[in-house]
Structures are given as C-alpha cells and as structure tokens.
Amino acid sequence: MFKKNNQEGYIQVMEGIERKTLVYGENTLLAEFALKKGSILPRHHHSQEQTGYLVKGSLKLSVGNEMFEVKPGDSWCIPGDSEHWAEVLEDSVAVEVFSPVRGDYLPKDDG
C-alpha cells in the first residue's frame, strides 16, 4: 500500500485530538495524531503494541507507573495491554505504529 501526503482523512477522536490512518498492512498500521495544547488522552489500554515518534510539540506520557516528558525526536514503545495516557503540553504531531492492526482505525471505505 502506498499513499501520497494530503490533508484529508483526519477524524476527531475527542476534543483537541485528531487521528489519520496513513497506511496499513497485514500486521501493522501507521497513524498520525494532531494534538492540541491542553488536550488529555484519557487513561486506556488496548491489546496492540504501540510504537511512536513525536514529530513536533511536547507531551507528558504516562505508561504504567512511569511518566515521560516527550520532545520532538523522542520515541516510545508501549506493550500491548499496558495502561497509558497523555497530556498535550503544546500543539503536537505524533506518528504511531500499531501491531497487530487496529480494526477500529481502518478507514471506513477500506474495510
């Protein structure tokens, strides 16, 4: 699968948090998140491993009992079923890979 860069396909997940599925295959899914300063991604967990990279901005990321201040160029890997949450400290963009594929992140027109 190959997709050209464009500004379409963003979905508002909650106030201040948008997600765009970029590409996916049989085992992985790549998503981009646009995060507004002051937003909170609530504590949650899912079965997929989640590997991410902060492109721009600043976050506080909590994984299990650990808290990280995340700056551009920093990356993380959250094991499946690990509780995590984030606070957006400034407008940010993060890119994340989920494995296995998150069915709830698949574009509606793809499946």
Secondary structure by P-SEA (a helix, b strand, c coil): ccccccccccccccccbbbbbccccccbbbbbbbbccccccccccccbbbbbbbccccccccccccccccccccccccccccccccccccccccccccccccccccccccc
